[in-house]
Amino acid sequence: EAGVAQSPRYKIIEKRQSVAFWCNPISGHATLYWYQQILGQGPKLLIQFQNNGVVDDSQLPKDRFSAERLKGVDSTLKIQPAKLEDSAVYLCASNIGPDRGKETQYFGPGTRLLVL
Amino acid sequence: QKEVEQNSGPLSVPEGAIASLNCTYSDRVSQSFFWYRQYSGKSPELIMSIYSNGDKEDGRFTAQLNKASQYVSLLIRDSQPSDSATYLCAVTLRMYSGGGADGLTFGKGTHLIIQP
């Protein structure tokens, strides 16, 4: 079974530029998450999708970050304009559904963003 | 605000000994608890999940949960150099009706070093 795919793996941009990250979850996984992991910290949830609907975006900085999952499969996270403090690894994760015991989230390899 | 607290370490343990990792969480209604392992430059991978008070064993790993004390721990027996990594404690609050579990709230992680 293929894992969660993310691209690009690395991105370097200057502040105030825009950037987009792509994620393709494991086939059949209805729930998709985007996390931000700053160096030395644990991942922080940015947004959660159930199929193509947003379940939780309470920690998404909506003035600069946006995300979509139009067809309920792959997803795009965008930052516009980027700030220095956005330098982090952006992790996409998916899980199959809500049932107890099926909550395991599978993480993609992440996209490392450096904002100069 | 949900919080998960871990000692950042580093925790240094001799090879073959038991490594003990601890985590406390602030939200009393947290439902599900997870330990993820993260090697440097890699994404988190699930080690253990636990939902009920008590112990859960899987090979060399034992997770312990005490909801009254809001405390989760992970024991690694017969520690190996390959266990050297950052261990992330994570919790979810609840299941959403209609599908989709909460996104994970992570601690900052404990850096574990197994000394040969």
Interface residues (C-beta under 8 A of the other chain):
Chain A: A30 T31 Y33 Y35 G40 Q41 G42 P43 K44 L45 Q48 Q50 N51 V55 D56 L91 N95 G97 P98 R100 G101 E103 T104 Q105 Y106 F107 G108 P109 G110
Chain B: V4 S8 S32 K42 S43 P44 E45 L46 S49 Y51 L88 A90 T92 M95 Y96 G98 G99 G100 A101 D102 G103 L104 T105 F106 G107 K108 G109
